[in-house]
Amino acid sequence: MTRLAGSGRKRVRRAGTGPVGRLNRMAKAQIIEFAVFGDSHVGYGNSLSMFGSLLPKAAGSGNKRFFIFGGDNTQAGADHGNHAGTYYKDFKDTVTGTLGSIPYKASIGNWEASTRPLFTQYLGAVAGQMNFPGTKGRVKYVWLDCALGIFTPASINLLRKLDDSHYYIIDFHWPLKVQGITVEPSHVLSAAETTRFFSSIPVKARDKVLAIFTHHGHKFYRKLANIHPDYPRTKFFVCGCSGDYKCKPNDRGYYNATLTGSGTGYRVDAIIAR
């Protein structure tokens, strides 16, 4: 209890107020749930049905605030792109019809590289940066264009502008060539392109890169520390697939992910869901 000066009355302090209460509230972790999908290849075989059955599972579990789609969302480049518009529309209609008001962003993949104007029309810019939902701008989401196995100049320029006043989650289609990766070598960026990626991020921002999500390998792979000497705490993920194109049943699914913020910063975790 706290005695009021100059009064015989006593004032009862409510639980959770005062310095200790404020510290407790500050220490409480903030958890933001999101999902990461890759390689749905809508337009190929039974992909639309498979993707259409996985997406509601992700949207209906937990409290998702954001969805990431990591490229080869459609089989747009097949048949010289003659059906690309239909495939993009099917993908977008499935996503918006399932997610409703939940925001999402799609990266561009190699099967979409020859149809960039249509990709942009249906799914927005092929590279960019935005506030990660729920973080009030403290965490940025960055998506890049390496659809043909080489980062575009615009993507490299985005990396060069990262600073140390924000945290970052980065997504692009091709996996980096990190030590121990088990993805088929033909579906991994070259050592030179991997070095180009890592060296493009300013030194002061490297501790702020929380996680890198990649795709293209049609399998799940995680490396949770020491992906590069200058990035000891960055987590690296390869997402499986959510469609019918060159995908084994055990590698079909998505990541249920969390972004956890506390007084000491942020961290990302992701587990496989099928």
Beta strands, then each sheet from edge to edge (+ up, - down):
strand 1: 2-3
strand 2: 10-11
strand 3: 30-37
strand 4: 64-69
strand 5: 104-106
strand 6: 128-131
strand 7: 139-143
strand 8: 167-171
strand 9: 209-214
strand 10: 221-223
strand 11: 235-238
strand 12: 254-262
strand 13: 265-273
sheet 1: 1+ 2-
sheet 2: 5+ 4+ 3+ 12- 13+
sheet 3: 6+ 7- 8- 9- 11- 10+
end
